[in-house]
Amino acid sequence: MINVTKTKMPPLSEYMGYLKKIWKSSWLTNDGEFITELEKKLARYLDVPYVVCVANGTLAIQLALKALDLSGEVITTPFTFPATTNAIIWEGLTPVFADIEYDTFNLDPTEVVKKITPKSSAILAVHVYGNPCEVEKLQEIAKRFKLKLIFDAAHAFGVKYKNRSVLQYGDISTLSFHATKIFSSAEGGAIIVKDKKIYEKLRLLRNFGIKNEDEVVLPGINAKMNELQAALGLCNIKTIDKRINACKKIYLIYLKRFRFNPNIRLQKLVSSRHNYCYMPIVLKSRKIRNSVFKKLVNQGIKPRKYFYPLISDFDHIRKYTGSQKLRVAKRVADGILCLPIFPSLNLKNTDRIIKIVTNYFK
């Protein structure tokens, strides 16, 4: 089976070199050598001032929400992975969904303004498939209405907008280093912040609020990344550009073959440097999408319907938000299909995937 992605594994001998050091020191967690090194290397690579690594990307969102002392409502997108919305609810906040843009699949700033109420405290936008949101417009809205602005950048590792790291926008950005991501530490994630006081608060929040051996200064949790995860991240950061470039070549093959097909719609990319970690296409109806999906699966290829259904359509979410009309998001979700893309996907299999999709319409 050719899956939608394939986890990047470094040479075992390289990872073993880190493990030997960990075994020798017996230092497995609590700000060890490797997490400290990884945070420094990530800050340099991503061109950001502060990086706080955590155990996973969902915790990154939860701590971001907690660090900003939010209350009431958070305006967000319905076209995302459940973690985005679940984190809002876990922090005792209410998600409010705004519709998305038809071309970029990202939160529509015009729709965000319509959802602002006296209860609104923040906007949580997602760079869907790594494609930057309208960051400048969202920043202007956040400033005008005195809202905090958080970006779920789980897909946006290494992405730039107008030749500037997309992680430099907003109050906080969060990353996921899950096994499926372009940069992975098996599990893991990070919080990107510009303000030193918030950075220091986040470091306390991820470690029970412990300031020193004698002081606990706030109600933190255990969100620490361990040394085994950090070591895998240190291996994978060395080859991240090679991985991105390999995915770009595959993406451009898909683009060349699909861009003039009237039956297939592609995401409009606005990044000045993309990471090509997803290959989304939108078909004209749910029926067509499901038929193409089945044809691919029958041929040993496993695409994913990211993100269908909309997160706003799940019963456990509706009890917080009620039923909402999100016309564009529903249209995109009904037709969405993410095709396999990863560095080791060879040209023969890429061509086979393309032919299965295009032959459906002949």
Secondary structure, DSSP 8 states (H G I E B T S, - for coil): -EES-------HHHHHHHHHHHHHHT--SSS-HHHHHHHHHHHHHHT-SEEEEES-HHHHHHHHHHHTT--SEEEE-SSS-HHHHHHHHHTT-EEEE--B-TTT-SB-HHHHHHH--TTEEEEEEE-GGG----HHHHHHHHHHTT-EEEEE-TT-TT-EETTEEGGGSSSEEEEE--TTSSS--SS-EEEEES-HHHHHHHHHHTBTTEEETTEE-S---B-B--HHHHHHHHHHHTTHHHHHHHHHHHHHHHHHHHTT-TT-EE-----SB-----EEEE-S-HHHHHHHHHHHHHTTEE-B-TT-S-GGGSHHHHHHH-----HHHHHHHHHEEEE---TT--HHHHHHHHHHHHHTT-
